[in-house]
Amino acid sequence: MDNTYWMGKAIDKINSLETGVVFYLKDLFDGVEWKELPVGDRLGFGKYFKNEILENSVPSVRYSGKAQNNSAQYIKGE
């Protein structure tokens, strides 16, 4: 899996979100694009994405904890 490619797609979508929007990683991909990825790739990229957020590599996003479904939640900041 090319994490750089998928991170670029995610950042493009993040840039179009309004400030204050709470989202899951899968929300950043259109249609069935995310669901078509093998589970291992989704999990691996999910960990990569969360680490990038926690390291402030994407300054306009912060990790806001786990949702009830155990998925990581993020919030778009300024």
Wavefront OBJ file of the C-alpha trace (Angstrom):
o trace
v 0.000 0.000 0.000
v 1.312 3.431 -0.919
v 0.724 5.471 2.253
v 1.957 8.658 0.580
v -0.674 8.353 -2.163
v -3.509 7.675 0.300
v -2.323 10.433 2.644
v -2.410 12.876 -0.274
v -6.000 11.889 -1.051
v -6.960 12.240 2.622
v -5.379 15.698 2.923
v -7.153 16.871 -0.232
v -10.476 15.919 1.332
v -9.546 17.387 4.730
v -8.820 20.707 3.049
v -12.397 20.814 1.750
v -13.972 20.208 5.186
v -15.401 22.987 7.327
v -13.667 23.831 10.606
v -15.107 21.839 13.504
v -16.211 18.834 11.459
v -15.746 15.511 13.263
v -14.877 12.639 10.932
v -13.575 9.101 10.618
v -10.763 8.208 8.251
v -13.126 6.291 5.971
v -15.194 9.489 5.523
v -12.315 11.004 3.559
v -12.718 8.585 0.642
v -15.479 8.547 -1.953
v -17.961 5.755 -2.528
v -16.628 2.264 -2.000
v -12.997 3.292 -2.464
v -12.182 2.624 1.208
v -14.183 -0.608 1.432
v -12.405 -2.042 -1.612
v -9.072 -1.950 0.207
v -8.082 -5.169 1.971
v -8.687 -5.043 5.729
v -4.959 -5.241 6.478
v -4.292 -2.205 4.274
v -7.082 -0.223 5.947
v -5.738 -1.045 9.410
v -2.172 -0.273 8.416
v -3.067 3.038 6.837
v -5.303 3.873 9.796
v -2.329 3.511 12.147
v -0.125 5.519 9.783
v -2.750 8.294 9.520
v -3.261 8.481 13.289
v 0.505 8.682 13.888
v 0.792 11.481 11.326
v -1.976 13.389 13.119
v -0.432 12.825 16.558
v 2.944 14.035 15.236
v 1.242 17.208 13.911
v 2.133 16.382 10.310
v -1.364 17.591 9.419
v -1.700 20.696 11.608
v -5.362 21.335 10.773
v -6.510 18.005 12.256
v -6.451 16.589 15.748
v -7.289 13.175 17.134
v -10.406 13.379 19.301
v -10.509 9.830 20.675
v -12.370 6.641 19.979
v -15.999 6.553 18.906
v -18.504 4.043 20.274
v -17.743 1.763 17.319
v -14.040 1.798 18.375
v -13.009 3.801 15.296
v -10.652 6.723 15.709
v -12.358 10.110 15.463
v -10.701 13.258 14.201
v -11.720 16.898 14.148
v -10.823 19.535 11.587
v -9.352 22.631 13.189
v -8.266 25.962 11.775
l 1 2 3 4 5 6 7 8 9 10 11 12 13 14 15 16 17 18 19 20 21 22 23 24 25 26 27 28 29 30 31 32 33 34 35 36 37 38 39 40 41 42 43 44 45 46 47 48 49 50 51 52 53 54 55 56 57 58 59 60 61 62 63 64 65 66 67 68 69 70 71 72 73 74 75 76 77 78
